[in-house]
Amino acid sequence: MNKNTYLLTLCLLPAVIGAVPAMAENLLLDEITVRGEKESPREESLTIREVRETPAKDIGEALKQVEGLSFVRKGAIANDVVLRGFQKDNINVLVDGVRLHGACPSRMDPPSFHYDFAEVEQIRIVKGPYDIENPGSMGGLVDVQTKKAGKGFESDLNLTYGSYNSINASGTASYGTDLYDGLLGYAYKGSDVPKSGDGKLITDIYPASSPNRYRPDAIDSKAYEINTGWAKFGLNPTANARTEFSYSYQDADHVLYPYLKMDADYDRTHRVNWTYRMEKVSPLVKELKLQAYWDRVRHLMNDALRESSRPSMTITRSYSMQTDARTNVVGTKMSGSLGIGPGTLKTGIDYYNRNWDALNMRAMYTMAQPYTALGMIPDVYTNNFGMFGEYDLPINEQFKVKAGVRGDLTWIETDKANTLVARGTDTDFSEVSANLQLTYVPVTGLEFFVGLGRGTRVPDPEELYIDVPAMAPQVTWRGNPNLKTTVNHQADLGVKYAVERFYVNASVFYSDLQDYVNFYSASTTLKSYQNIDASMWGAELGSQVSLPYDLFIRGSLSYTEGENKDGNRPLSEIPPLRGTVAVRYDNGTWFFEVAENLARRQDRVDSGLNEQETAGWATTDLKAGLQYKALSVYGGVNNLLDKYYLSHLSYLRDPFASGVGVKVPENGRNFYLTLAYTF
């Protein structure tokens, strides 16, 4: 039996035995019901309970539990979300509808890095271009929904300790009445450098000749330290109106990124969000909502911990290269739901402005001008104004049609100059997104989904204007001001079957990508961006079944394949075939679970970027938990057999990469224990 057949057999196992009667009654049955009755075949979700049962350090790592999602590992934390092969600006990652961007041009700090688990109640995932409420959801949407205060006094404390002296401690407290409510929270995260399955620190991946290797006193230093605090206040002025105001601050220090040539000295984030919602305004107006938000990220990174910063005739500071980057976003949205005819029309307008400025300094830019300040991202302002409408029409009890359209105007302007563009350079875009979705329920529990969508996203300031010149033979990294908007024409077919104790969800998709923004080698000493025609197709399968004697089986399988049509070769940075099968005993008081995680070899690689193949792997995870009144205890071990393995996505293909052939390995055997108390 080959590895592909083995993966498919394991992941189909829950479906094969799904007709077996069951007797267990606990929380997992509720989740089967929710996913069966409330989620479309194109949607998935992840609850905070599922996150707490794992040793995941951030949202990116936690989302790997969901079929079709994976992540890019840069170090011990700050993992970037990948959805069906789409990543970076090809998908939207929002928190309570707030658009949040990282400041680092190399995505040290992706959006999912800038909030803590303890803030989160649930994560909603939309696969494909079916979100028309937000600009840029070309490949999909990850929408993080934060906790809300309940009635009376509530509080919870969480403490996780694990291998590598990793600590995740948090506490929240809330109080609510019919008129008002408030919530406060604080979280701390810290960890030493993890080890891979070969017993080496993940910072110890460089050859002795590499200038990127960590100094002896830094190779085993703290991997990260992060403090996060937040507050949320709500007021219900009338029976059908509510307003909320929230503020969050995160301070991350000394974050190591062996994936890159530099590490973060600090990363500081402010996030403000205000909403006002009215329901049942009139027979016509079902809901009105106003939202305004602002966030800011300050990010400083350098190579002070690497051998490349050793003092010399040219290196006269504590670093040989440093980037001081900052970004902030201000946005607003007005939306409403109208009862028009037999259906519901959701419509609205929105606007956001993002500023992004990154200053790069290097000792060896030229001998005559060491540490010259370069406008890496030349103080760019991105403005977007959009309008959308989506009509949800239930034809009868079996058929439902949903159709949406969105129009966007985007204008981008530089407020500084670099060697690529002049100050005041203006680039304008206009885009139209649309989708048509049909849901058919022939019998109770069985649902079919067909979707056709057109999603768009404009090039970001990095792709347009980034400029990191270098003296040959070093590689220059340069944007392309002539890039066009990427358009994704996608078709989805999904089927979901859910009864009281059995759930299965399967889907296939095909994306035709016009003017896809592709990173490429323009020459041996220049890397840039170009528009290409490309395609992606793939499939996911997820299932869960309740068996007799309080047993549950869960399986998932996902695959994506990308093709560069212009270059007649595979797209780069596409995850391989991956699957999971888990068996769990859960009587509602305590549980035990064993899971097998498998990934096929990725041999579809982009030769134009010298992308390398990655071997397949299999790991085993164990976890158990106990709930007694208000106390919950979770513990487990991931990678039980201490395998050395690599994720295909965990090395970078740009001029700030760690080096040819250098990849960040996944963690070896690691233990964790979580205590949670709610009162």
C-alpha positions in Angstrom: 0.0 0.0 0.0 1.6 3.3 -1.0 1.5 6.4 1.2 -1.3 8.1 -0.8 -3.6 5.1 -0.4 -2.7 4.8 3.3 -3.6 8.4 3.9 -6.9 8.0 2.1 -7.8 4.8 3.9 -7.1 6.3 7.3 -9.1 9.5 6.6 -12.1 7.6 5.1 -12.3 5.3 8.1 -14.8 7.5 10.1 -17.0 7.6 7.0 -16.9 3.8 6.5 -18.1 3.1 10.0 -20.4 6.0 10.4 -23.5 3.9 10.4 -22.5 2.2 13.7 -24.9 3.1 16.5 -23.5 5.2 19.3 -24.2 5.9 22.9 -21.8 8.7 24.0 -23.4 12.0 25.1 -21.0 14.9 25.5 -19.6 18.1 24.0 -18.4 16.5 20.9 -21.9 15.6 19.9 -22.8 19.3 20.2 -20.0 20.2 17.8 -21.2 17.6 15.3 -24.6 19.2 15.5 -23.3 22.7 15.1 -21.0 21.8 12.1 -23.8 19.8 10.5 -26.6 22.3 10.9 -25.0 25.8 11.0 -21.9 25.6 8.8 -21.9 25.7 5.0 -19.8 23.1 3.2 -17.6 26.0 2.2 -17.0 27.1 5.8 -15.1 25.6 8.8 -14.7 26.8 12.4 -12.3 26.2 15.3 -13.3 26.8 19.0 -11.1 28.0 21.8 -11.6 24.6 23.5 -10.0 22.8 20.5 -7.1 25.3 20.6 -6.6 24.8 24.4 -6.2 21.1 24.0 -3.1 21.6 21.9 0.4 23.0 22.5 -0.1 25.5 19.7 1.7 28.9 20.3 -0.4 31.0 18.0 -3.4 31.0 15.7 -1.4 30.0 12.6 -0.2 26.9 14.3 -3.6 26.1 15.8 -5.4 26.3 12.5 -3.5 23.3 11.1 -6.2 21.2 12.7 -8.6 22.3 10.0 -8.6 20.6 6.7 -7.3 22.8 3.9 -5.2 25.0 6.3 -1.5 24.9 7.0 1.2 27.4 8.1 4.6 28.7 7.5 7.0 28.2 10.5 9.5 31.0 10.9 10.6 30.0 14.4 9.0 29.2 17.7 6.0 31.5 17.1 4.5 33.9 14.5 3.4 31.2 12.1 1.7 32.5 8.9 -1.7 31.1 7.8 -2.0 29.2 4.5 -5.4 28.4 3.1 -5.6 26.0 0.2 -2.2 27.2 -1.0 -3.2 30.9 -0.7 -1.3 33.0 1.7 -0.1 36.5 2.5 -2.4 39.1 0.9 -4.2 36.5 -1.2 -6.4 35.8 1.9 -7.9 38.1 4.6 -7.1 37.4 8.3 -9.3 39.7 10.4 -10.2 40.0 14.1 -13.8 41.1 14.8 -13.9 42.6 11.2 -10.8 44.7 11.9 -8.2 44.8 9.1 -4.8 44.3 10.8 -1.5 44.2 8.9 2.0 43.4 10.1 4.8 45.8 9.6 7.7 43.5 8.6 8.3 43.2 4.8 9.3 39.6 5.4 6.2 38.9 7.4 7.8 38.2 10.7 4.6 39.5 12.2 1.6 38.3 10.2 -1.9 39.5 11.2 -2.6 36.3 13.3 0.5 37.1 15.5 -1.1 40.3 16.9 -3.6 38.8 19.3 -3.7 36.2 22.0 -5.7 32.9 22.4 -7.3 34.2 25.5 -9.0 37.0 23.5 -10.6 34.4 21.2 -13.9 32.7 21.3 -14.1 31.1 17.9 -12.4 31.3 14.5 -14.5 31.2 11.3 -13.0 30.1 8.0 -14.5 30.8 4.6 -12.8 28.9 1.8 -12.8 30.6 -1.6 -13.9 34.0 -2.9 -17.3 34.0 -1.1 -16.7 36.9 1.3 -17.9 40.1 -0.3 -18.1 42.2 2.9 -14.3 42.8 3.0 -11.9 43.8 0.2 -9.2 41.3 -0.8 -10.8 38.0 0.3 -9.6 36.5 -3.1 -8.6 33.1 -1.7 -10.7 33.1 1.5 -11.2 34.6 4.9 -10.1 33.8 8.4 -12.3 35.7 10.8 -11.3 35.7 14.5 -14.2 36.4 16.8 -13.2 37.6 20.3 -14.9 36.8 23.6 -17.9 38.8 24.9 -19.0 39.4 28.5 -21.9 37.5 29.8 -24.4 38.3 32.6 -23.1 38.6 36.1 -19.5 38.0 37.1 -17.4 35.6 35.1 -13.7 34.9 35.2 -11.2 32.3 33.9 -7.5 31.5 34.5 -5.4 29.5 32.2 -1.8 28.3 32.6 0.1 26.1 30.1 3.7 24.8 30.7 5.5 22.7 28.2 8.8 21.6 26.8 11.5 24.2 26.2 10.2 26.1 29.3 7.3 27.4 27.3 4.7 29.3 29.3 1.3 30.6 28.3 -0.6 32.2 31.2 -3.7 34.3 30.9 -6.7 35.6 32.8 -9.9 37.3 32.0 -12.7 38.8 34.1 -16.0 40.2 33.0 -19.2 41.6 34.5 -22.5 42.2 32.8 -26.0 43.5 33.4 -28.9 44.1 31.0 -27.6 47.7 30.5 -23.8 47.4 30.4 -20.9 45.0 30.5 -17.2 45.0 30.6 -14.3 42.5 30.1 -10.6 42.7 31.0 -7.8 40.3 30.1 -4.1 39.8 30.3 -1.8 37.1 28.8 1.9 36.3 28.9 3.8 34.0 26.5 7.4 33.0 26.7 9.6 30.1 25.5 13.2 29.0 25.1 14.3 27.8 21.7 12.7 24.5 20.7 14.6 21.4 19.6 13.9 19.4 16.5 13.8 15.6 16.3 17.6 15.3 15.9 18.1 16.9 19.3 19.4 20.2 17.9 18.0 23.7 18.6 16.0 25.0 15.7 18.4 28.0 15.7 21.3 25.5 15.1 20.5 25.0 11.4 23.4 26.9 9.7 26.7 25.5 8.4 29.8 26.8 10.2 30.6 29.0 7.2 27.3 30.8 7.2 27.2 34.5 8.3 23.6 33.9 9.3 24.4 31.5 12.1 23.5 32.6 15.6 26.3 33.7 18.0 27.1 31.2 20.7 25.5 33.4 23.4 22.3 33.8 21.4 21.7 30.3 19.9 20.1 29.1 23.1 18.6 32.4 24.3 14.9 33.2 24.9 12.9 32.4 21.7 10.2 35.1 22.5 8.5 37.0 25.3 5.0 38.5 24.7 2.7 40.5 26.9 -0.9 41.3 25.8 -3.6 43.2 27.6 -7.1 44.0 26.4 -10.4 45.6 27.5 -13.9 45.6 26.1 -16.9 47.6 27.2 -20.5 47.3 26.0 -23.7 49.3 26.4 -27.3 48.4 25.5 -29.0 51.8 25.3 -32.3 50.2 24.1 -33.7 46.7 23.8 -32.6 46.4 20.2 -29.4 48.4 20.2 -25.8 47.7 21.4 -22.5 49.5 21.2 -19.1 48.1 22.0 -15.6 49.6 22.4 -12.5 47.5 22.7 -8.7 48.2 23.0 -5.8 45.8 22.9 -2.1 46.3 23.4 0.6 43.7 22.6 4.4 44.0 23.4 6.6 41.3 21.9 10.3 41.3 22.7 13.3 39.3 21.5 11.6 37.1 18.9 14.0 34.8 17.1 13.4 33.9 13.4 15.9 31.3 12.1 13.8 31.3 8.9 15.2 34.8 8.2 18.5 36.7 8.3 17.3 38.9 11.1 15.4 38.7 14.4 12.8 41.1 16.0 14.1 43.4 18.7 10.5 44.3 19.5 7.0 44.3 18.0 4.4 46.6 19.5 0.7 46.7 18.5 -2.3 48.8 19.4 -5.8 47.9 18.3 -9.0 49.9 18.8 -12.5 48.9 17.6 -15.9 50.5 18.0 -19.2 49.1 16.8 -22.9 50.1 17.0 -25.6 47.7 16.1 -29.4 48.1 15.9 -31.8 45.1 15.2 -35.4 45.1 14.1 -35.3 48.7 13.2 -38.5 48.4 11.0 -40.2 45.7 9.0 -37.9 46.6 6.1 -34.6 47.1 8.1 -33.6 44.0 10.0 -30.2 45.2 11.1 -27.9 48.3 10.9 -24.3 48.2 11.9 -21.6 50.9 12.1 -17.9 50.1 12.7 -14.8 52.2 13.1 -11.3 50.9 13.9 -7.6 51.8 14.1 -4.5 49.8 14.7 -0.8 50.4 14.6 2.3 48.2 14.6 5.9 49.2 15.3 8.5 46.6 14.4 12.3 46.7 14.7 14.5 43.9 13.4 18.2 43.4 13.0 21.0 40.8 12.8 22.6 41.8 16.2 22.4 38.1 17.3 24.1 36.7 14.2 27.7 36.3 13.2 27.0 38.8 10.3 27.1 41.6 12.9 30.6 40.9 14.2 32.5 44.2 14.5 34.8 44.9 11.5 36.2 47.8 9.5 32.7 48.3 8.0 30.5 47.1 10.8 30.7 49.8 13.4 27.3 49.4 15.1 25.8 46.5 16.9 24.2 45.3 13.7 25.2 45.0 10.0 21.6 45.4 8.9 18.4 46.7 10.5 14.9 47.5 9.4 12.6 49.9 11.3 9.1 49.3 10.0 5.7 50.7 11.0 2.2 50.4 9.7 -1.2 51.6 10.8 -4.7 51.2 9.5 -7.8 53.3 10.0 -11.1 52.0 8.7 -14.9 52.3 8.8 -17.9 50.3 7.6 -21.6 50.8 7.5 -23.8 47.8 6.7 -27.4 46.7 6.9 -29.7 43.8 6.4 -33.0 44.5 4.6 -36.0 42.3 4.2 -36.8 42.6 0.5 -39.2 40.2 -1.0 -38.9 36.6 0.1 -35.2 37.1 0.9 -32.7 39.2 2.7 -30.4 41.8 1.2 -27.1 42.6 3.1 -25.5 45.7 1.8 -22.9 48.3 2.9 -20.0 50.6 2.2 -16.5 50.6 3.7 -13.3 52.5 3.6 -9.8 51.9 4.9 -6.4 53.7 4.8 -3.2 51.9 5.4 0.2 53.5 5.8 3.3 51.4 5.6 6.9 52.7 6.0 10.0 50.6 6.4 13.6 52.1 6.6 16.5 49.7 6.0 20.1 50.4 7.0 23.1 48.2 6.1 26.8 48.6 6.8 27.8 47.3 3.4 25.4 49.2 1.2 28.5 51.0 -0.2 32.0 51.5 1.2 31.5 55.3 1.0 28.1 55.4 2.6 27.8 52.8 5.3 24.5 52.5 7.2 22.8 54.6 4.5 19.0 54.8 5.3 17.0 53.3 2.4 13.3 53.6 1.8 12.6 49.8 1.7 8.9 50.5 1.7 8.7 54.3 0.8 6.0 55.5 3.3 3.1 54.2 1.2 -0.6 55.1 1.7 -3.1 52.6 0.4 -6.7 53.8 0.3 -9.7 51.6 -0.5 -13.4 52.5 -0.9 -15.9 49.7 -1.5 -19.6 48.9 -1.8 -21.2 45.5 -1.6 -24.5 43.8 -1.8 -25.5 40.1 -1.2 -29.0 38.7 -1.6 -30.0 35.5 0.2 -33.1 33.9 -1.3 -34.7 30.7 0.1 -36.5 29.3 -2.9 -38.2 26.5 -0.9 -37.3 24.2 2.0 -34.7 22.4 -0.2 -33.1 25.2 -2.4 -31.4 28.4 -1.3 -29.6 30.8 -3.6 -27.2 33.5 -2.5 -25.6 36.0 -4.9 -23.3 38.9 -4.1 -21.3 41.6 -5.9 -18.7 44.0 -4.6 -16.9 47.0 -6.3 -13.7 48.6 -5.0 -11.7 51.6 -5.9 -8.1 51.5 -4.6 -5.4 54.2 -4.9 -1.9 53.8 -3.6 0.6 56.7 -3.2 4.2 56.9 -2.1 5.1 59.7 0.3 8.9 59.1 0.0 11.2 58.2 -2.8 13.7 55.3 -3.2 15.8 54.1 -6.1 12.7 52.5 -7.7 10.0 55.2 -7.5 9.7 58.9 -6.9 7.8 60.6 -4.1 4.2 61.0 -5.0 4.0 58.1 -7.3 0.3 57.2 -7.6 -1.2 53.9 -8.8 -4.9 53.3 -9.1 -7.0 50.1 -9.4 -10.7 49.3 -9.8 -12.0 45.8 -9.1 -15.3 43.9 -9.2 -15.9 40.7 -7.2 -19.0 38.6 -7.4 -20.2 35.1 -6.5 -23.2 32.8 -6.9 -23.9 30.1 -4.4 -26.5 27.3 -4.5 -27.4 25.1 -1.6 -29.6 22.0 -2.0 -30.9 19.9 0.9 -32.7 16.9 -0.6 -33.2 15.2 2.7 -32.6 16.1 6.3 -28.9 16.0 7.1 -27.7 15.9 3.5 -26.5 19.2 1.9 -24.9 20.0 -1.5 -23.1 23.2 -2.3 -22.2 24.7 -5.6 -20.3 28.0 -5.8 -19.0 30.2 -8.6 -16.9 33.1 -7.5 -14.8 36.0 -8.8 -12.3 37.3 -6.2 -9.8 40.1 -6.6 -6.9 41.6 -4.7 -4.6 44.5 -5.6 -0.8 44.3 -5.4 0.4 45.4 -2.0 3.0 48.1 -1.4 5.8 45.6 -1.1 5.1 44.0 -4.4 4.8 47.4 -6.1 7.6 49.5 -4.5 10.0 47.5 -2.3 13.6 48.3 -3.0 16.6 46.6 -1.3 19.5 47.2 -3.7 22.7 45.1 -3.2 26.1 44.8 -4.7 26.6 41.7 -6.9 26.9 38.8 -6.3 24.3 39.6 -3.6 20.7 39.6 -4.7 18.7 42.8 -5.1 15.0 42.6 -4.1 12.9 45.0 -6.1 9.1 45.6 -6.6 7.3 46.1 -9.9 5.2 49.3 -10.1 3.4 47.9 -13.2 1.7 45.0 -11.5 -2.0 44.4 -12.3 -4.9 43.2 -10.0 -5.0 39.5 -9.5 -8.4 37.9 -10.4 -9.5 34.5 -9.2 -12.3 32.8 -11.0 -13.2 29.8 -8.8 -15.7 26.9 -8.8 -16.5 24.9 -5.7 -18.5 21.7 -5.2 -19.2 20.5 -1.7 -21.3 17.9 0.1 -22.1 17.6 3.7 -23.9 14.8 5.6 -24.7 15.2 9.3 -26.9 13.2 11.6 -26.8 13.1 15.4 -23.6 11.2 15.7 -22.0 11.4 12.3 -20.6 14.2 10.2 -18.7 14.3 6.9 -17.8 17.2 4.8 -16.1 16.9 1.4 -15.3 19.6 -1.2 -13.3 20.1 -4.4 -12.3 23.4 -6.0 -10.7 24.8 -9.1 -9.2 28.3 -9.4 -8.2 30.1 -12.6 -5.9 32.9 -11.6 -5.3 35.8 -14.0 -2.4 38.1 -13.4 -1.4 36.2 -10.3 1.4 38.1 -8.4 4.3 35.7 -8.5 7.7 36.1 -6.9 10.5 35.1 -9.4 14.2 35.4 -10.2 14.6 38.0 -12.9 18.3 37.3 -13.0 21.0 35.7 -10.8 21.2 39.0 -8.9 17.6 40.3 -9.0 14.4 39.0 -7.6 11.1 40.7 -8.2 7.4 40.2 -8.9 5.5 39.5 -12.1 1.9 38.9 -13.2 1.4 35.4 -14.5 -1.5 33.1 -15.4 -1.8 30.3 -13.0 -4.3 27.7 -11.6 -4.9 25.9 -8.4 -7.2 22.9 -7.7 -7.7 20.8 -4.7 -9.9 18.9 -2.3 -10.7 18.4 1.4 -12.4 15.7 3.4 -13.3 16.0 7.1 -15.3 13.6 9.1 -16.2 12.7 12.7 -18.2 9.8 14.1 -19.5 8.8 17.5 -19.1 5.1 18.3 -20.4 3.0 21.2 -18.6 3.1 24.6 -17.9 6.9 24.3 -15.5 6.5 21.4 -15.0 9.0 18.6 -13.1 8.9 15.4 -12.0 12.0 13.5 -10.3 12.1 10.1 -9.2 14.8 7.6 -7.5 15.0 4.3 -6.5 17.9 2.1 -4.6 18.5 -1.1 -3.8 21.5 -3.3 -1.9 21.6 -6.6 -0.7 24.8 -8.2 0.5 25.4 -11.8 2.4 28.3 -13.3 0.8 28.3 -16.7 3.2 30.9 -18.2 6.3 29.1 -16.9 4.9 25.6 -17.5 6.0 24.5 -14.0 4.5 24.1 -10.5 3.7 27.2 -8.4 6.0 27.7 -5.5 5.1 27.4 -1.8 2.2 24.9 -2.2 1.6 22.4 0.7 1.6 18.7 -0.1 -1.1 16.1 0.5 -1.8 16.0 4.2 -4.1 14.0 6.5 -4.9 13.2 10.1 -6.8 10.4 11.8 -7.6 10.5 15.6 -9.3 8.1 18.0 -10.8 9.6 21.2 -12.4 8.3 24.3 -14.6 11.0 25.9 -17.2 10.4 28.6 -17.8 14.1 29.3 -15.6 14.0 32.4 -12.3 12.9 31.0 -10.9 12.0 27.6 -7.9 10.4 26.0 -6.9 10.8 22.3 -4.3 9.5 20.0 -3.7 11.1 16.6 -1.6 10.2 13.6 -0.5 13.1 11.3 0.8 12.4 7.8 2.1 14.4 4.9 3.2 13.1 1.5 6.5 14.1 -0.1 6.3 17.4 -2.0 8.0 16.9 -5.3 6.1 19.6 -7.2 8.5 22.5 -6.8 9.3 25.7 -8.7 12.6 25.2 -10.4 12.7 28.9 -11.4 13.2 29.8 -7.7 15.4 26.8 -7.0 12.7 25.4 -4.7 13.6 22.1 -3.2 11.6 18.9 -2.6 10.6 18.0 0.9 10.3 14.5 2.2 7.0 13.1 3.6 6.6 12.4 7.3 4.3 10.9 9.9 4.0 11.9 13.6 2.0 10.6 16.6 0.3 12.9 19.2 -1.2 11.9 22.5 -3.4 14.0 24.7 -5.8 13.6 27.7 -8.0 15.8 29.8 -10.1 15.9 32.8 -12.9 18.3 33.8 -14.1 18.5 37.4 -16.6 21.2 38.2 -14.9 24.5 37.2 -11.4 23.0 36.8 -10.1 21.6 33.5 -6.8 19.8 33.0 -5.3 19.1 29.6 -2.0 17.4 28.9 -0.2 15.6 26.1 2.8 15.0 24.0 3.2 15.9 20.3 5.6 14.1 18.0 5.7 11.2 20.5 8.5 9.3 18.6 10.7 12.4 18.3 10.8 12.4 14.5 12.9 14.9 12.6 10.8 16.3 9.8 10.3 19.5 7.8 7.2 21.3 6.6 7.5 22.1 2.9 6.5 25.7 3.5 9.1 26.5 6.2 11.8 28.2 4.3 11.8 31.4 2.4 12.5 32.1 -1.3 13.7 35.7 -1.2 16.9 37.8 -0.7 16.3 37.7 3.1 16.2 33.9 3.2 18.4 32.0 5.6 20.3 30.5 2.7 20.0 27.8 0.0 19.1 24.5 1.6 18.5 25.9 5.0 15.0 25.0 6.4 13.5 25.4 9.8 12.6 21.9 11.2 9.5 21.2 13.1 9.6 20.6 16.9 10.7 17.2 18.2 9.0 15.5 21.1 7.3 18.1 23.3 5.1 17.8 26.3 2.5 20.3 27.6 0.2 20.6 30.6 -2.7 23.1 30.8 -4.8 24.1 33.8 -7.9 26.1 33.3 -10.3 27.4 36.0 -13.6 29.1 35.4 -15.6 30.8 38.1 
